[in-house]
Amino acid sequence: MCNTPPIGARWRVSSRSNGTACVEVADAETAILVRDTKNRRQEVLSFSFAAWSDFIKTVQAESIILK
């Protein structure tokens, strides 16, 4: 976790969120950052690029199984 995200981080939500996103994601120099959309003042989670990639692959594989 990091207490203060980098200044100028470009936060984004999924294009599939339909305005009901719960988290926002930003790319940093050394990690992927994740924060709560509803409480942006809380701490930010930080994931290595490898861990984030593994997470995305798992989500994509699970969504294929659930279809």
Rosetta silent file (secondary structure, phi, psi, omega in degrees, C-alpha in Angstrom):
SEQUENCE: MCNTPPIGARWRVSSRSNGTACVEVADAETAILVRDTKNRRQEVLSFSFAAWSDFIKTVQAESIILK
SCORE:     score description
SCORE:     0.000 S_00000001
   1 L     0.000  149.393  172.031    0.000    0.000    0.000 S_00000001
   2 E  -129.615  141.907 -176.094    1.067    3.546   -0.498 S_00000001
   3 L   -75.937  -35.393 -177.818   -0.423    6.495    1.323 S_00000001
   4 L  -127.490  117.894  178.129   -0.050    9.050   -1.428 S_00000001
   5 L   -68.862  157.657  179.342   -0.370    8.196   -5.098 S_00000001
   6 L   -59.421  142.671  176.839    2.000    9.894   -7.523 S_00000001
   7 L   -65.174  135.160  178.724    0.997   13.396   -8.532 S_00000001
   8 L    85.305    6.412  176.979   -0.480   13.381  -11.996 S_00000001
   9 L   -60.438  135.874  179.743   -1.482    9.706  -11.962 S_00000001
  10 L   -97.424  103.128 -177.950   -4.144    9.131  -14.598 S_00000001
  11 L   -83.073  144.264  179.091   -6.887    7.133  -12.968 S_00000001
  12 E  -142.352  158.065  174.986   -9.327    5.142  -15.086 S_00000001
  13 L  -120.212  162.222  179.019  -12.316    2.860  -14.650 S_00000001
  14 L   -62.131  140.977  176.131  -13.435   -0.025  -16.811 S_00000001
  15 L   -67.514  -13.041  179.486  -15.409    0.929  -19.891 S_00000001
  16 L   -95.238    6.009 -175.009  -17.831   -1.801  -18.794 S_00000001
  17 L   -74.905  -20.555 -179.417  -18.566   -0.228  -15.419 S_00000001
  18 L    55.341   33.302  177.860  -21.688    1.653  -16.599 S_00000001
  19 L    78.098    6.367 -179.050  -20.948    4.400  -14.100 S_00000001
  20 L  -115.943   30.156 -176.934  -21.055    2.056  -11.118 S_00000001
  21 L   -63.202  144.179  176.944  -17.320    1.409  -10.767 S_00000001
  22 L  -103.471  -22.811 -179.538  -16.007    0.507   -7.350 S_00000001
  23 E  -133.669  156.450  173.884  -12.308    0.855   -8.133 S_00000001
  24 E  -122.882  151.395 -177.165  -10.034    2.996  -10.261 S_00000001
  25 E  -127.280  144.322  176.061   -6.675    1.936  -11.685 S_00000001
  26 E  -140.373  146.601  173.885   -3.579    3.967  -12.635 S_00000001
  27 E   -88.333  133.250  173.418   -0.203    3.097  -14.129 S_00000001
  28 L  -116.929  176.476 -178.171    2.818    4.259  -12.160 S_00000001
  29 L   -61.470  -38.081 -172.962    6.488    3.963  -13.047 S_00000001
  30 L  -121.436    2.868 -175.124    7.017    0.776  -11.070 S_00000001
  31 L  -162.684  170.589  170.997    3.542   -0.552  -10.285 S_00000001
  32 E  -102.982  131.611 -178.093   -0.176   -0.587  -10.968 S_00000001
  33 E  -106.534  144.161 -179.954   -2.196    1.416   -8.443 S_00000001
  34 E  -134.425  135.028  177.944   -5.768    0.676   -7.349 S_00000001
  35 E  -139.926  161.615  178.223   -8.057    2.850   -5.226 S_00000001
  36 E   -77.242  123.848 -179.118  -11.660    2.957   -4.041 S_00000001
  37 L   -61.661  -35.704 -174.691  -13.743    5.205   -6.278 S_00000001
  38 L   -82.861  -15.909 -178.679  -16.016    6.221   -3.418 S_00000001
  39 L  -141.275   75.893 -174.092  -13.226    7.091   -0.971 S_00000001
  40 L   -71.603   -7.362  179.396  -10.253    8.461   -2.880 S_00000001
  41 L   -87.404  -12.623  178.479   -8.565    9.728    0.286 S_00000001
  42 L   -72.446  171.813  178.985   -7.879    6.238    1.615 S_00000001
  43 L   -60.887  155.076 -179.231   -4.636    4.392    1.002 S_00000001
  44 E  -105.530  135.566  175.381   -3.885    3.148   -2.496 S_00000001
  45 E   -81.778  143.821 -179.111   -3.055   -0.489   -3.243 S_00000001
  46 E  -125.632  128.099 -179.754    0.087   -1.080   -5.285 S_00000001
  47 E  -122.571  140.374  174.011    0.688   -4.194   -7.419 S_00000001
  48 L   -63.929  159.196  178.749    3.772   -5.219   -9.359 S_00000001
  49 H   -60.584  -39.254  179.935    3.292   -5.421  -13.113 S_00000001
  50 H   -65.074  -43.900 -179.833    3.690   -9.225  -12.937 S_00000001
  51 H   -65.123  -40.396  179.648    1.088   -9.593  -10.171 S_00000001
  52 H   -65.752  -41.785  178.585   -1.373   -7.361  -12.041 S_00000001
  53 H   -61.036  -43.943  177.770   -0.855   -9.313  -15.257 S_00000001
  54 H   -62.178  -41.123  178.604   -1.520  -12.588  -13.437 S_00000001
  55 H   -61.010  -48.506 -179.074   -4.680  -11.101  -11.901 S_00000001
  56 H   -61.723  -43.150  179.020   -6.008   -9.942  -15.290 S_00000001
  57 H   -61.270  -40.596  179.409   -5.281  -13.338  -16.880 S_00000001
  58 H   -66.299  -44.116  178.885   -7.143  -15.090  -14.063 S_00000001
  59 H   -61.747  -44.498  179.679  -10.164  -12.780  -14.348 S_00000001
  60 H   -63.190  -41.925  179.224  -10.283  -13.271  -18.120 S_00000001
  61 H   -64.808  -41.123  179.368  -10.037  -17.061  -17.764 S_00000001
  62 H   -66.497  -37.218 -179.197  -12.790  -17.109  -15.129 S_00000001
  63 H   -68.194  -31.308  176.263  -15.082  -14.950  -17.249 S_00000001
  64 H   -68.007  -41.632  179.981  -14.719  -17.428  -20.131 S_00000001
  65 H   -64.985  -37.538 -175.386  -15.599  -20.311  -17.812 S_00000001
  66 H   -79.305  -12.929 -178.217  -18.679  -18.489  -16.458 S_00000001
  67 L   -71.658    0.000    0.000  -20.145  -17.663  -19.880 S_00000001
